[in-house]
Amino acid sequence: MISDSDIIAAMTQAPAEGIRLMMAQYSEPVYWHIRRMVVDHEDAQDATQETFVRLFRAFDTRRDDGNLRCWIYTVATHEALRIIGRRRTDVVSLDDDEGEALAGRIADEAIDDAAEGDAILLRLQQAIHRLPTKQQLVFNLRYYSEMSYDEIAQVTGIPATSAKASFHVAKQKITEYMTAHEAR
């Protein structure tokens, strides 16, 4: 495992090597962070690539607060939100036409990613995508990326207490959705 301090040192001394190290350490988690938000594989690949281009270009201008991971996730989040904004949706509802298309993509991805189309995984992804964008983001960062509330606050720009509240509300909504759709 490559440490963030090794990546920072490499980016400072030999940027091409530094970006290779950064990508080796973070490309997969960044891809999955973006993919959980945008669902579509091609959009996630494009946003991941653009994330690393932006990281490379902006490295010298980043704040040196020592938390490279948060900075990377911040840039990745902005790229994911850019794609979501391009679709012009803040909240994806599975009750409208766009929501049905998303549900189909989620179902396709669940079948691809889980043996025999794990129904629980499908319902979880549907529940997550019913959340408002901010709650989706906070939930994904806490649940999948295992970030602390302070790290989530750095990535999202919201106070840690708000991140904690958003996570708990999101978790409650997801639980309600999963329970309501359990027998279906």
Buried (B, 14 or more C-beta within 10 A) or exposed (E): EEEBEBBBBBBEEEBEEBBBBBBEBBBEBBBBBBBBBBBBBEBBEBBBBBBBEBBBEEBEEBEEEEBBBBBBBBBBBBBBBEBBEEEEBEEBEBEEEBBEEBBEBBBBBBBEEEEEEEBEBBBBBBBBBBBBBBBBBBBBBBBEBEBBBEBBBBBBEBEBEBBBBBBBBBBEBBEEBBEEEEEE
